[in-house]
Amino acid sequence: MMAKAARAAAAWRTYREVTKPGSPALMTRVRAIPRMVRAVMRGEYGGMGKGRLGLIALGVVYIISPIDVIPDFLTLIGVADDFGVFLWLATALIGESGRYVEHERRIILGQVEGEA
């Protein structure tokens, strides 16, 4: 029960972060995910480790895999575990991609200020 509450709280914090004025918009964050993954794999973005990226990849595999820890025929429980993983995955990706967009903005501003 506490894990579900923690995931719901994380989702709420992510929603508030996305809707905060001046924060990267949702679609900006979504479009940044492939760039963020490439930057992490190349070692160009230190804000996220390869271990966390690996956990996110495992979450994606779990969501799309037909094999579940708790089978979906146990209707409420089986769907709840998938939804919990999805909620964690969405909040992790959206939150981290927002930090990555801010990282990109700092780099661009630093380059523009350095040229001036």
Summary of the structure (lengths in Angstrom):
residues: 116
radius of gyration: 16.8
end to end distance: 54.6
largest distance: 62.6
contacts: 292
relative contact order: 0.16
helix: 78%
strand: 0%
